[in-house]
Amino acid sequence: MTGAPFILELGTEEMPAGFLAPLERQLATDLTQALETARIQAAPVRTASTPRRLIVFCPSMDQHQQEVEELFIGPPWKAAFGSDGQPLKPALGFASGHGVEPSQLFAHDTPKGAYAAVRKQVGGGRSTDILPGLLAEIIAGLSFPKKMRWADGDTAFGRPLRWILCLLGGDVVDVRFAGVVADRMTYGHRVMGRGPWNVREAGEFFSILADQGKVVLESDVRRKTVIAQGDELAAGRKARIVWKDRLLDEVTQLVEHPVAVLAEYDPSFLELPREVLLTSMEQHQKSFGVEDESGSLLPNFLTVINLRPKDEQLVRKGWERVLRARLEDARFFFQVDCRASSTTWLDMLESVVFLAPLGSMGDKCRRLERLTGVLAERFLPESRVQAARAGLLAKMDLVSEMVKEFAELQGAMGGIYARRQGEAEEVALALAEHYLPAGPDSPVPTTRLGALLAMADKADTLTGCFGLDMTPTGANDPYALRRAALGICRIIMEHSLRLDLEKLLQDAQGAYGPISWKVAPEESRAKLMDFFGQRLKAYFQGQGYPTRIVDAAVGAGFAYVCALRARVEALLSFSKEPEFTASVQTFKRVANIIRKQAAENVDGSSLSGVCDEALLVEPQEKALAEAWRAIVPRWEEMAAQDRYADMLALLLEIKPYVDDLFGHVMVMCPETELRVNRLNLLKSLVDRFEVLADFPALQV
């Protein structure tokens, strides 16, 4: 069979930038799987996209389906053929249905007996006959955050579909979708190379689109082009561009022919805070700031346009005029805010609702004042006063004019305004950081006070929502509670805080004072702890830790999140030891024995974990008790220092004694006194080793 290049292009009205990357991934996955199912061999699939097109390309695809021999089983042999060997009606029908003679049928043995069967060569169809239905199904299955309908059609798609190009070699693949029929015509850049352009053969597509259509198809190439052009323009002024990866990704997906333009704004706007200037450029103009070698902003910005203009100066003036209007608004808001005071804003927060049953934002600030102060007593006692002050002022910027206009500046503006109003620098930094982390890859607060305030804020929201039974369901999480829980865990780990998670939640509940909860505080905390446990499992698994290691570590307790991280790492290292499997099996057996006794309430209720050495009879149990007595002091010292790797090493020391006990002594002997004493000896081990891992969960 011969291979030929394959190309599918879906031409649309401009797609939102955020749609494109997920669509590329889905197209690649779906086409690869569909080709495999259809038995059409092809080289690895590649994808590309611009705002006006989705491309899936294969350098070489077989023009015919693979042929394979398949076995088809029909009626039972005894029903298909008579005793004289002549075919009966069931055999004749089966043979006719498969286009073969009855003489070609044979007996195929199965567990249920012999059946009439036939082997046939299937496949070998032309790829151009198979691909249309396959591709139409893939196109119809594409996922969009939002879909739209157009004209009088009923088909929903991300944006109106304008053309389909689909070629296998030089042949058009007859794909049809939403009333559009595939052909060999493509369209280039709207202004610089509109087209249409005739593509005679799939392999010519890329050169035609680039040379005649003036489209830079690959997003990586567009991204590198923007960076190279921007850096070159900035270097001419001995400056550098303030690149933001997320904005760069978005800009890359907004253009088909990127051209960077360096523009200016009035230097008087530099009186505005850096955060305000950059946000005005980035959010409203999709433009980048420019700074000098010392990191100070310059009165310049870099924008990316979607064509090479005839008069670049005219284009530049248009962008400068629009940004100036934005910056004038920002300056007005800033000046108004600077005339206000924190007292005024705190009064205004009394009329801003947090969550209706939970009071106002003013109420929330007073809770944060108390809770942040409590946390500071444990972790930052020298800043107890500043911590309480930071909690009280945490939400004051929500009523500022600047944050009303630029919601993404909440927190940052609180820090700026606090500093201008004479608050301590420590307080200002904490206000600026307390919304962090904003996502799984976002940084956590850098200052200790910022970390404490961020935890207090998130814990207050979590306990309030869970107390009102407003828990996340499925993908629905309107108050970002999953992000808040993970944020608390990341802050604890990255700041190495020895903090009891359940105590934090209890303190957060206590800060609410008398309130009518829908869920009792004890039940709410239990649900919250389970919620945190699930988030921690997802977090560590997302970091690449094996599921059984994570489950075993979390199953042993996670109230101290820092200790959990250390245990996960220690267990992972221990799992690579040659004795890991045997050790886990031994202590899984010990744990199961004790759990069974407790569950059946036979001897479990009387187990204290204290062994009476006077009742030790067999030499193996005496040896275990003596060895364990020598290990316990070392264990306690290591446990106090969270030296989990060393504690797991002690497990290897005691394992031979435990194995010897099981090999020679009947733990569940008939004599009650001896049995309970032996169980107490084992429980003494379990009580300590269960802080390392839930050994049964390791499932070795």
Legacy VTK file of the C-alpha trace (Angstrom):
# vtk DataFile Version 3.0
C-alpha trace
ASCII
DATASET POLYDATA
POINTS 700 float
0.000 0.000 0.000
1.194 3.508 -0.759
0.974 6.497 1.565
0.085 10.074 0.758
-0.031 13.279 2.780
-3.382 14.135 4.361
-4.719 17.557 5.351
-7.995 18.712 6.924
-8.620 22.450 7.376
-11.734 23.796 9.075
-12.127 27.467 8.190
-14.214 29.537 10.601
-15.003 33.013 11.737
-12.485 34.188 14.357
-12.354 31.776 17.310
-11.663 33.006 20.868
-8.007 32.495 21.727
-8.749 30.144 24.616
-10.593 27.681 22.355
-7.681 26.768 20.105
-5.149 24.772 22.135
-7.765 22.340 23.586
-9.257 21.874 20.107
-5.843 20.977 18.691
-5.337 18.353 21.390
-8.799 16.885 20.854
-8.387 16.746 17.066
-5.068 14.923 17.365
-6.414 12.409 19.867
-9.713 11.742 18.096
-8.211 11.319 14.622
-5.432 9.042 15.875
-7.953 6.786 17.604
-10.358 6.814 14.653
-7.647 5.841 12.165
-6.543 3.009 14.413
-10.114 1.731 14.713
-10.611 2.004 10.945
-7.280 0.193 10.366
-5.862 3.002 8.251
-2.137 3.238 8.866
-0.753 6.753 9.141
2.256 8.670 10.391
1.803 10.592 13.681
-0.892 13.244 13.440
0.051 16.922 13.733
-2.203 19.889 14.431
-2.078 23.665 14.095
-4.481 26.549 14.463
-5.026 30.254 13.949
-8.062 32.323 14.908
-9.668 31.413 11.550
-8.697 27.796 11.050
-8.105 24.410 12.649
-5.638 22.128 10.894
-4.954 18.429 11.300
-2.201 17.006 9.105
-0.600 13.642 8.523
2.634 13.432 6.449
1.737 9.971 5.204
-1.558 8.071 5.293
-2.341 4.783 3.568
-4.757 5.194 0.699
-6.358 1.851 1.486
-7.532 0.207 4.665
-5.524 -2.731 5.961
-6.876 -6.170 5.071
-7.266 -8.642 7.922
-8.718 -12.084 8.268
-11.696 -12.268 10.605
-13.579 -15.209 12.036
-17.381 -15.097 11.837
-19.343 -17.593 13.938
-22.832 -18.698 12.919
-25.391 -21.263 14.114
-24.535 -24.437 16.060
-23.002 -27.072 13.799
-25.721 -29.618 14.540
-28.408 -27.120 13.501
-26.485 -26.060 10.398
-25.696 -29.440 8.872
-27.625 -32.708 8.809
-26.236 -36.127 9.715
-25.437 -36.661 6.012
-23.312 -33.520 6.000
-25.680 -31.565 3.813
-26.250 -27.881 4.710
-29.561 -27.071 6.300
-31.465 -23.771 6.167
-29.448 -22.061 8.986
-26.191 -22.876 7.177
-27.509 -21.687 3.830
-28.669 -18.381 5.350
-25.394 -17.827 7.204
-23.315 -18.578 4.091
-25.466 -16.337 1.909
-25.231 -13.487 4.386
-21.436 -13.592 4.179
-21.274 -14.146 0.416
-19.658 -17.587 0.573
-20.588 -21.112 -0.462
-21.862 -23.510 2.260
-18.887 -25.732 1.462
-16.582 -23.005 2.832
-18.100 -23.291 6.308
-16.238 -25.275 8.959
-16.832 -26.430 12.538
-15.359 -24.075 15.140
-15.021 -25.470 18.648
-16.122 -23.257 21.531
-16.763 -23.954 25.241
-20.436 -24.346 24.284
-19.741 -26.813 21.486
-19.090 -26.708 17.734
-20.487 -23.860 15.628
-20.531 -23.221 11.903
-17.945 -20.577 11.046
-16.182 -18.934 8.142
-12.958 -16.935 7.780
-13.016 -13.910 5.498
-10.622 -11.224 4.376
-12.119 -7.880 5.399
-10.959 -4.334 4.885
-9.002 -3.024 1.951
-11.482 -0.222 1.277
-10.323 3.102 -0.138
-9.415 5.632 2.548
-11.228 8.365 0.622
-14.428 6.329 0.992
-13.943 5.687 4.726
-12.659 9.099 5.848
-15.757 11.245 5.095
-17.974 9.618 7.713
-15.122 9.263 10.168
-14.112 12.947 9.901
-17.690 14.257 10.005
-18.163 12.416 13.304
-14.920 13.874 14.698
-15.901 17.413 13.678
-19.353 17.039 15.218
-17.766 15.819 18.461
-15.434 18.782 18.972
-15.919 20.400 22.380
-16.275 24.153 22.879
-16.793 26.166 26.079
-19.668 27.802 24.212
-21.279 27.017 20.865
-23.302 29.143 18.460
-25.719 28.641 15.588
-25.782 30.782 12.463
-28.039 31.575 9.528
-30.998 29.183 9.454
-29.012 26.104 10.388
-29.466 23.921 13.434
-25.806 22.905 13.693
-23.937 24.257 16.724
-20.214 24.950 16.503
-17.665 27.213 18.180
-17.987 29.808 15.412
-19.648 29.753 11.971
-17.939 27.292 9.614
-17.008 28.918 6.303
-14.987 26.331 4.385
-13.538 22.843 4.601
-10.417 21.743 2.772
-9.702 18.022 2.924
-7.195 16.218 0.731
-5.530 12.818 0.722
-2.699 13.260 -1.698
-4.353 14.940 -4.669
-7.820 13.553 -4.008
-10.582 15.541 -2.338
-12.096 13.728 0.654
-15.844 14.357 0.526
-16.372 15.599 4.089
-19.663 17.396 4.752
-20.634 19.307 7.878
-23.083 22.124 8.669
-23.968 22.467 4.978
-20.319 22.970 3.956
-18.789 20.503 1.467
-15.038 19.942 1.417
-12.998 20.942 -1.624
-9.393 21.890 -2.414
-9.719 25.644 -1.810
-8.194 27.477 1.159
-8.326 31.110 2.224
-5.435 33.158 3.532
-5.080 36.288 5.635
-8.169 38.506 5.335
-6.151 41.485 4.047
-2.724 40.322 2.936
-3.603 37.126 1.075
-7.345 36.557 1.064
-7.533 34.052 -1.790
-9.144 31.635 -2.427
-6.109 29.526 -3.229
-6.258 26.245 -5.073
-4.352 23.385 -3.394
-3.647 20.648 -5.932
-2.034 18.241 -3.497
-2.031 18.000 0.312
1.721 18.433 0.556
1.506 21.886 -1.071
-0.894 23.270 1.526
1.638 24.758 3.930
3.724 26.571 1.324
0.618 27.985 -0.373
-0.830 29.225 2.922
2.483 30.812 3.934
3.604 32.274 0.577
0.300 33.265 -0.985
-2.011 33.402 2.024
0.549 35.191 4.262
-0.528 33.101 7.249
1.908 31.985 9.967
0.210 28.711 10.786
2.101 27.257 13.765
1.391 28.997 17.070
4.924 28.288 18.315
6.352 30.122 15.315
4.011 33.076 15.879
5.024 33.188 19.545
8.739 33.183 18.747
8.162 35.835 16.097
6.438 38.143 18.589
9.227 37.695 21.146
11.993 38.225 18.590
10.386 41.341 17.144
9.593 42.774 20.577
13.067 42.148 21.952
14.632 43.748 18.878
12.474 46.865 19.186
13.212 47.177 22.914
16.946 46.656 22.441
17.005 49.713 20.182
16.029 51.767 23.236
18.208 49.835 25.695
15.040 48.494 27.298
13.269 45.165 27.691
9.703 43.953 27.296
7.754 42.897 30.389
6.719 39.540 28.938
3.783 37.733 30.572
3.421 34.122 29.452
-0.368 34.002 29.705
-0.801 37.224 27.731
1.797 36.089 25.206
-0.129 32.854 24.666
-3.356 34.808 24.178
-1.852 37.333 21.767
-0.290 34.509 19.752
-3.756 33.022 19.218
-5.313 36.356 18.197
-3.261 36.880 15.032
-2.398 35.055 11.814
0.443 37.348 10.742
2.024 38.890 13.859
3.730 42.267 13.639
5.060 43.894 16.833
4.685 47.654 17.180
6.395 49.753 19.869
4.325 52.763 20.931
4.450 55.511 23.577
2.267 57.171 26.181
2.587 60.412 28.122
5.353 60.117 30.774
3.054 61.861 33.267
1.146 58.570 33.614
4.212 57.041 35.265
2.917 58.549 38.506
0.441 55.655 38.550
1.526 52.450 40.302
3.276 49.892 38.123
0.448 47.380 38.672
-2.137 49.844 37.362
-0.158 50.695 34.239
0.534 47.074 33.351
-3.038 45.994 34.010
-4.402 48.785 31.807
-2.109 47.672 28.982
-2.592 43.944 29.423
-6.296 43.615 30.169
-7.759 46.218 27.833
-5.178 46.540 25.072
-3.512 43.105 25.107
-0.210 44.971 25.162
3.046 44.549 27.066
4.859 47.032 29.276
8.439 48.142 28.698
11.035 48.662 31.427
14.612 49.857 31.629
17.549 47.768 32.802
16.819 48.652 36.451
13.235 47.398 36.201
11.514 50.803 36.145
8.678 51.199 33.657
9.240 53.394 30.626
6.505 55.410 28.853
6.283 52.759 26.129
4.223 49.706 25.371
4.428 46.886 22.841
1.366 45.765 20.943
0.957 43.051 18.310
-1.130 43.703 15.207
-2.408 41.210 12.656
-0.903 42.593 9.438
1.976 44.604 8.058
0.429 48.064 7.641
1.157 50.520 4.865
1.448 53.328 7.426
2.713 51.962 10.747
2.858 55.431 12.291
-0.881 55.867 11.736
-1.579 52.505 13.370
0.691 53.384 16.286
-1.149 56.654 16.900
-4.470 54.824 17.014
-3.238 52.426 19.703
-1.700 55.315 21.671
-4.974 57.251 21.569
-6.975 54.295 22.920
-4.475 53.536 25.706
-4.364 57.185 26.718
-8.121 57.117 27.343
-7.713 54.037 29.502
-4.876 55.574 31.477
-6.824 58.815 31.983
-9.602 56.753 33.561
-7.105 54.905 35.728
-5.501 58.174 36.883
-8.895 59.591 37.814
-9.790 56.473 39.840
-6.405 56.515 41.556
-6.689 60.171 42.518
-10.187 59.648 43.925
-9.013 56.648 45.932
-6.029 58.507 47.329
-8.383 61.056 48.891
-10.262 58.317 50.770
-9.203 56.687 54.035
-9.249 53.156 55.363
-11.881 54.205 57.918
-14.187 55.371 55.137
-13.709 52.147 53.202
-14.264 49.972 56.269
-17.551 51.765 56.878
-18.540 51.156 53.258
-17.812 47.435 53.623
-20.694 47.153 56.073
-23.090 47.434 53.136
-21.206 44.957 50.921
-22.609 41.436 51.287
-20.143 38.571 51.700
-22.669 35.730 51.741
-26.155 36.663 52.880
-26.360 34.385 55.949
-22.735 35.157 56.831
-23.011 38.908 57.026
-21.147 41.695 55.287
-17.589 42.148 54.153
-17.158 44.253 57.264
-18.082 41.194 59.333
-15.586 39.115 57.364
-12.820 41.645 58.016
-13.460 41.499 61.766
-13.288 37.700 61.624
-10.010 37.909 59.714
-8.723 40.369 62.322
-9.320 37.770 65.046
-8.217 34.690 63.092
-5.038 36.212 61.646
-4.154 37.428 65.132
-4.617 33.909 66.534
-2.367 32.450 63.820
0.251 35.127 64.446
0.400 34.210 68.150
1.632 30.761 67.079
3.775 31.538 64.077
4.656 35.247 64.183
4.257 36.465 67.786
6.362 39.574 67.268
3.835 40.800 64.646
0.605 40.044 66.474
-0.624 43.650 66.226
0.273 43.991 62.543
-1.410 40.652 61.791
-4.684 41.768 63.332
-4.457 45.067 61.444
-3.832 43.263 58.144
-6.879 41.072 58.764
-9.079 44.092 59.421
-7.922 45.923 56.250
-7.812 42.846 53.994
-10.908 43.699 51.943
-10.930 47.490 52.097
-9.856 47.931 48.466
-12.992 46.139 47.222
-14.864 49.448 47.491
-12.092 51.489 45.866
-12.790 52.991 42.443
-9.729 51.300 40.967
-10.800 47.782 41.936
-14.342 48.451 40.739
-12.797 49.109 37.312
-9.998 46.524 37.468
-11.232 43.645 39.620
-8.000 41.732 38.981
-6.134 44.373 41.043
-7.869 43.449 44.314
-5.244 42.829 46.930
-2.519 44.595 44.965
-4.299 47.940 45.332
-4.996 47.194 48.995
-1.259 46.979 49.554
-0.582 50.161 47.593
-3.260 52.171 49.397
-2.240 50.827 52.821
1.326 51.944 52.198
0.165 55.429 51.107
-2.025 55.696 54.217
0.936 55.052 56.520
0.344 51.422 57.431
3.340 49.260 58.282
5.194 47.798 55.285
4.566 44.326 56.688
0.820 44.985 56.591
0.923 46.410 53.048
2.807 43.367 51.731
0.369 41.001 53.404
-2.624 42.775 51.839
-0.997 42.591 48.409
-0.387 38.832 48.714
-3.364 37.448 50.561
-5.309 36.285 47.482
-2.407 33.996 46.551
-2.115 31.325 45.348
-4.577 32.054 42.557
-4.237 28.602 41.008
-2.233 25.357 41.105
0.754 26.976 39.371
0.441 30.390 41.011
3.036 31.360 43.644
2.110 31.428 47.328
2.615 34.545 49.482
6.304 35.257 50.035
5.970 36.883 53.472
4.992 35.000 56.620
2.256 37.511 57.472
0.904 37.326 53.927
0.780 33.539 54.255
-1.129 33.709 57.557
-3.631 36.236 56.204
-4.163 34.171 53.042
-4.859 31.042 55.112
-7.246 32.920 57.379
-9.159 34.336 54.414
-9.502 30.936 52.730
-10.372 29.108 55.960
-13.088 31.678 56.717
-14.698 31.137 53.312
-14.409 27.343 53.524
-15.934 27.026 56.978
-18.687 29.483 56.133
-19.706 27.687 52.930
-19.514 24.206 54.441
-21.482 25.376 57.465
-24.235 26.512 55.089
-24.013 23.204 53.182
-22.748 25.047 50.095
-20.256 22.374 49.080
-18.872 21.868 45.559
-20.735 19.344 43.443
-19.184 17.906 40.296
-17.602 20.692 38.272
-19.721 23.290 40.079
-17.596 25.282 42.516
-18.813 28.909 42.402
-16.852 30.004 45.464
-13.591 28.324 44.343
-13.473 26.172 47.483
-11.243 23.542 45.878
-8.717 26.224 45.026
-8.956 27.643 48.550
-8.318 24.251 50.181
-5.362 23.498 47.934
-4.056 27.021 48.515
-4.012 26.498 52.288
-2.178 23.195 51.854
0.423 24.706 49.533
1.024 27.635 51.891
1.523 25.267 54.837
3.986 23.138 52.867
5.944 25.937 51.230
6.219 27.914 54.488
6.921 24.735 56.521
4.226 25.568 59.070
3.645 22.924 61.745
-0.054 23.690 61.816
-2.941 21.427 62.777
-5.388 21.734 59.904
-8.394 20.733 61.985
-7.461 23.313 64.639
-7.297 25.995 61.942
-10.811 25.097 60.796
-12.064 25.057 64.386
-10.603 28.518 64.998
-12.178 29.766 61.762
-15.561 28.474 62.874
-15.077 30.080 66.287
-14.397 33.473 64.678
-17.983 33.519 63.375
-19.350 33.633 66.894
-23.025 32.740 67.450
-24.558 31.888 64.085
-27.286 29.545 62.879
-25.501 26.894 60.813
-27.291 24.490 58.503
-24.648 21.856 59.297
-23.444 21.302 62.858
-19.844 22.532 63.376
-18.504 19.047 64.196
-20.129 17.526 61.102
-19.018 20.454 58.955
-15.403 20.050 60.111
-15.509 16.334 59.380
-16.731 17.042 55.847
-14.078 19.713 55.427
-11.305 17.372 56.542
-12.492 14.770 54.039
-12.554 17.545 51.416
-8.957 18.480 52.250
-7.956 14.820 52.112
-9.309 14.501 48.573
-7.537 17.694 47.491
-4.246 16.471 48.961
-4.549 13.134 47.186
-5.186 14.898 43.881
-2.294 17.287 44.511
0.327 14.628 45.239
-0.882 12.376 42.441
-0.653 15.366 40.118
2.950 15.781 41.270
3.657 12.264 39.992
3.598 10.285 43.259
2.146 6.749 42.904
-1.490 6.455 43.959
-0.905 3.710 46.513
1.880 5.713 48.193
-0.371 8.779 48.421
-3.372 6.793 49.663
-1.273 5.089 52.337
0.257 8.370 53.521
-3.042 10.281 53.570
-4.776 7.309 55.215
-2.382 7.604 58.155
-3.528 11.180 58.783
-3.019 14.569 57.192
-3.923 17.133 59.852
-0.272 18.206 59.784
0.186 18.807 56.072
3.944 19.375 56.276
4.347 16.031 58.008
2.234 14.434 55.281
4.550 15.711 52.572
7.574 14.368 54.430
5.856 10.981 54.848
4.924 10.796 51.161
8.542 11.415 50.190
9.832 8.941 52.784
7.372 6.254 51.646
8.323 6.791 48.015
11.993 6.328 48.875
11.181 3.305 51.056
9.146 1.725 48.232
12.355 1.387 46.219
14.030 -0.739 48.901
14.377 -4.494 48.198
12.556 -5.342 51.458
9.637 -2.995 50.797
7.098 -5.576 49.620
7.875 -8.079 52.358
7.821 -5.386 55.047
4.477 -4.035 53.908
2.971 -7.515 53.888
4.186 -8.126 57.434
2.823 -4.911 58.901
-0.325 -5.079 56.804
-0.963 -8.422 58.539
-0.325 -6.875 61.964
-2.649 -3.928 61.224
-5.384 -6.193 59.892
-5.304 -8.388 63.015
-5.736 -5.387 65.320
-8.427 -3.814 63.121
-10.363 -7.064 63.015
-10.319 -7.356 66.791
-11.586 -3.793 67.166
-14.262 -4.278 64.495
-15.542 -7.518 65.985
-15.252 -6.081 69.510
-13.874 -9.377 70.772
-10.619 -8.428 72.402
-10.293 -5.050 70.705
-12.099 -3.065 73.385
-9.644 -4.294 76.034
-6.482 -3.586 74.049
-4.342 -0.846 75.547
-1.090 -1.355 73.667
0.668 -2.107 76.950
2.289 -5.528 77.110
2.789 -7.384 80.435
6.195 -8.997 80.118
5.348 -11.414 82.914
2.816 -13.028 80.588
5.303 -13.582 77.770
5.845 -17.326 77.425
7.358 -18.154 74.058
10.951 -17.146 73.248
9.841 -15.437 69.998
7.416 -13.099 71.764
10.008 -12.355 74.421
12.549 -11.511 71.719
10.052 -9.204 69.956
9.160 -7.418 73.199
12.828 -6.912 74.106
13.768 -5.632 70.639
10.757 -3.318 70.549
11.519 -1.963 74.036
14.982 -0.975 72.784
13.590 0.673 69.644
10.780 2.762 71.224
13.022 5.549 72.668
14.705 5.996 69.293
11.296 5.992 67.642
9.977 8.734 69.916
13.021 10.912 69.262
12.686 10.492 65.494
8.930 11.121 65.581
9.443 14.412 67.415
11.748 15.510 64.585
9.579 14.193 61.693
12.408 11.885 60.601
10.114 9.559 58.702
12.770 7.907 56.562
14.646 6.894 59.729
11.399 5.668 61.305
10.726 3.458 58.289
14.229 2.056 58.689
13.238 0.960 62.208
10.437 -1.000 60.610
13.094 -3.095 58.862
14.828 -3.667 62.184
11.741 -5.020 63.921
10.349 -6.977 60.959
12.396 -10.199 61.522
11.127 -10.427 65.091
7.511 -9.997 63.955
7.946 -12.624 61.236
9.468 -14.985 63.816
6.488 -14.432 66.104
4.007 -15.277 63.339
6.077 -18.281 62.319
6.236 -19.919 65.773
3.581 -18.441 68.056
-0.213 -18.682 67.864
-1.278 -15.110 68.519
-4.971 -16.012 68.687
-4.468 -18.771 71.224
-7.417 -20.086 73.330
-6.074 -18.651 76.597
-7.656 -15.192 76.904
-4.914 -13.664 79.048
-2.099 -14.780 76.755
-4.053 -13.820 73.610
-4.835 -10.291 74.816
-1.223 -9.782 75.929
0.092 -10.813 72.512
-2.434 -8.555 70.830
-1.308 -5.684 73.079
2.270 -6.290 72.003
1.221 -6.055 68.357
-0.981 -3.018 69.054
2.020 -1.228 70.518
3.655 -1.605 67.103
0.527 -0.611 65.187
-0.058 2.501 67.315
3.331 3.807 66.253
3.730 2.540 62.710
0.238 3.639 61.679
1.422 7.252 61.871
3.699 6.417 58.933
1.221 4.785 56.589
-2.036 2.949 56.263
-0.254 -0.299 55.350
-3.365 -2.144 54.087
-3.887 0.719 51.614
-0.530 -0.024 49.996
-2.160 -3.115 48.454
1.083 -4.932 47.839
LINES 1 701
700 0 1 2 3 4 5 6 7 8 9 10 11 12 13 14 15 16 17 18 19 20 21 22 23 24 25 26 27 28 29 30 31 32 33 34 35 36 37 38 39 40 41 42 43 44 45 46 47 48 49 50 51 52 53 54 55 56 57 58 59 60 61 62 63 64 65 66 67 68 69 70 71 72 73 74 75 76 77 78 79 80 81 82 83 84 85 86 87 88 89 90 91 92 93 94 95 96 97 98 99 100 101 102 103 104 105 106 107 108 109 110 111 112 113 114 115 116 117 118 119 120 121 122 123 124 125 126 127 128 129 130 131 132 133 134 135 136 137 138 139 140 141 142 143 144 145 146 147 148 149 150 151 152 153 154 155 156 157 158 159 160 161 162 163 164 165 166 167 168 169 170 171 172 173 174 175 176 177 178 179 180 181 182 183 184 185 186 187 188 189 190 191 192 193 194 195 196 197 198 199 200 201 202 203 204 205 206 207 208 209 210 211 212 213 214 215 216 217 218 219 220 221 222 223 224 225 226 227 228 229 230 231 232 233 234 235 236 237 238 239 240 241 242 243 244 245 246 247 248 249 250 251 252 253 254 255 256 257 258 259 260 261 262 263 264 265 266 267 268 269 270 271 272 273 274 275 276 277 278 279 280 281 282 283 284 285 286 287 288 289 290 291 292 293 294 295 296 297 298 299 300 301 302 303 304 305 306 307 308 309 310 311 312 313 314 315 316 317 318 319 320 321 322 323 324 325 326 327 328 329 330 331 332 333 334 335 336 337 338 339 340 341 342 343 344 345 346 347 348 349 350 351 352 353 354 355 356 357 358 359 360 361 362 363 364 365 366 367 368 369 370 371 372 373 374 375 376 377 378 379 380 381 382 383 384 385 386 387 388 389 390 391 392 393 394 395 396 397 398 399 400 401 402 403 404 405 406 407 408 409 410 411 412 413 414 415 416 417 418 419 420 421 422 423 424 425 426 427 428 429 430 431 432 433 434 435 436 437 438 439 440 441 442 443 444 445 446 447 448 449 450 451 452 453 454 455 456 457 458 459 460 461 462 463 464 465 466 467 468 469 470 471 472 473 474 475 476 477 478 479 480 481 482 483 484 485 486 487 488 489 490 491 492 493 494 495 496 497 498 499 500 501 502 503 504 505 506 507 508 509 510 511 512 513 514 515 516 517 518 519 520 521 522 523 524 525 526 527 528 529 530 531 532 533 534 535 536 537 538 539 540 541 542 543 544 545 546 547 548 549 550 551 552 553 554 555 556 557 558 559 560 561 562 563 564 565 566 567 568 569 570 571 572 573 574 575 576 577 578 579 580 581 582 583 584 585 586 587 588 589 590 591 592 593 594 595 596 597 598 599 600 601 602 603 604 605 606 607 608 609 610 611 612 613 614 615 616 617 618 619 620 621 622 623 624 625 626 627 628 629 630 631 632 633 634 635 636 637 638 639 640 641 642 643 644 645 646 647 648 649 650 651 652 653 654 655 656 657 658 659 660 661 662 663 664 665 666 667 668 669 670 671 672 673 674 675 676 677 678 679 680 681 682 683 684 685 686 687 688 689 690 691 692 693 694 695 696 697 698 699
